[in-house]
Amino acid sequence: MSDGRERTERPTTHRPAADVRRPVLRGKKSRHVIDGNARRERRLRRFGHGEIARTSVRDRLVPPFPEPGAWLWRTLGLSPAAAHRLARRSAWGGPLLVALFAGLLRFRRLGSPRTVVFDETYYAKDAWSLLRFGYEGTWPDRKVADPQILADPQVIPLSDGGVFVAHPPTGKWVIALGEWMFGLTPFGWRFMTAALGTLSVLMLCRTGRRLFRSTFLGCLAGALMAVDGLHHVMSRTALLDLVVMFFVLAAFGCLLIDRDGARARLAAALPVDEDGRVRPDGHTGDRAGTGLRPWRLAAGLFLGLAASTKWNGLYFLAFFAILTLLWDVGSRRVAGAYRPYRAVLRKDFGWSALSLIPVATVTYLATWSGWFLSDNGYGRHWADGRGGTWSWIPAPLRSLWHYENGVYEFNVGLHSPHKYESNPWSWLILGRPVLFHYESPRPGRDGCHATTDCSQAILALGTPLLWWSACCALVYLLHRWALRRDWRAGAILCAVGAGYLPWFLYQDRTVFSFYAVVFVPYLSLAVAMTLGALAGPPGAADKRRTRGAVAAGVLVLLIAWNFIYFFPVYSGHTIPRGDWRARMWLDTWI
């Protein structure tokens, strides 16, 4: 993440702009500076950079979106006016087309297989119970309940006794919305995850556009996520992790909008020279406020929803709170603040903390409304009539605290061996994916047209070439952040770290690689940013741009082909067992 060290001009409030002079360098020092600049320019040209133009403080605070090019539409034969209109609409048109493509993949045959896949046996039933009672009721053993739910006529063996559950209710409320519309059926309980998976692709396109100031790179990031196998599988399964991913991505996008808005207001407060250039000013950088920041409040709301789906959303709250403060430090440094950290503590820290942490806390508590309003929810009346030091706190809140303490102890103490558990060290390289569903249809049955047995599998596996490319991209982003102070690389690394690093604290806990879906959007952004750098910066030599564009295009096509090749084992298609075995590139995938 950015540490606030963004390049800026020295504040000049101590004298008029007309008196600003460059120091005169003479002798060996002058030659040293000139030789150093020449060597730097040669290195930049070697990597395809032309002469770097000096930008204004306003543009460094809020880089403008480039005017969209119309050359593609002109090439297709449209008139200049029509081509310009379509180019201007690409800011939304491109992301919508990518999202439409993702939606077609995710909603096609959504109700197949018509069975309870992996942990759907918990969340689909808990969601239905929330619809009925507002809390999680009691179901018989899944070997009894699942066949009854899938039977025709359907039997729903649900009773109103509260039962202990290991996760907060928001994600199950999301699943319940689909069941409310379409019933307790595979299509019904998968509908909302498919919808959120599709919307997340749209959001990533727009988020990438704002992050990179490029519609093309934003749409590229969204397209990469659209063809990621893990995101595809999780979008078609009623589990909670994709819901966490959606709310976290929404919060990330809100914080980017908030960053642009706050920096624009800071730029508007800076003085303007006689020639019309905005210049840095120490007093303004230290003292200027950034006004009301509703997008930061929205980010707090979404982070609260993420944490009330699964507790790993809390880590994003902590990481993003630090990230936004460092963004504020960077903006005040660019504006010319003499003491940017002190300025942030004085002007930004309090409102930032109030916008994120209290809003997220209130949101978290609000999602338990059904439990608060119930009489039979698990542990609902535990604190009734109890005295003690904390008796001044309302009994429902103390009961919830006791319940959540039990949930915490359960989660950190979950050590039951599982065939598909994996250590977080292996997640990025796809060491041990999770098999959600597997059947072996005999020839002539269930779509098996082979002479031998077939396979019908759903494997929660990321698209291999995309994930392995992302490993290289993360190394490149570390370079961009550590050595070039690129805030975009820092933001992406921060989000990946928030979703990935905390799992290393639980080396003995039973964990699964599909938890990584929460940082898939940022892996896609990392690859898109790396491909943009590979294609070359604007103004680079034509030869450099051509070579880079060809290399980037080949990698994107290989990733798309890789997704198509593995698509049968992402979507539960019936294929000959030999074809399934050919797709198991590593023995640990079986």
Secondary structure, DSSP 8 states (H G I E B T S, - for coil): ---S--------TTS-GGG-------HHHHHHHHHHHHHHHHHHHHTT--------HHHHHS--------HHHHHTT--HHHHHHHHHHHHHHHHHHHHHHHHHHHHTTTT-S-S--TTHHHHHHHHHHHHHHSS--B---HHHHHHHHHSSS-----B------SS-SHHHHHHHHHHHHH-SSHHHHHHHHHHHHHHHHHHHHHHHHHHHT-HHHHHHHHHHHHT-HHHHHHHTS--SHHHHHHHHHHHHHHHHHHHHHHHHHHHHHS-B-TTS-B---HHHHHH------HHHHHHHHHHHHHHTT-TTHHHHHHHHHHHHHHHHHHHHHHHT-SSHHHHHHHHTHHHHHHHHHHHHHHHHHHTTHHHHT-SSSTTTTTTTT--STTTTS-HHHHHHHHHHHHHHHHHHT-----TT---GGGTTTT-S-EEEEEE---TTSTT--SSS-EEEEEEE---HHHHHHHHHHHHHHHHHHHHH--HHHHHHHHHHHHHHGGGGG-TTS---GGGGGGGHHHHHHHHHHHHHHHH--TT--HHHHHHHHHHHHHHHHHHHHHHHHHHHHHHT-EEEHHHHHHH--SGGG-
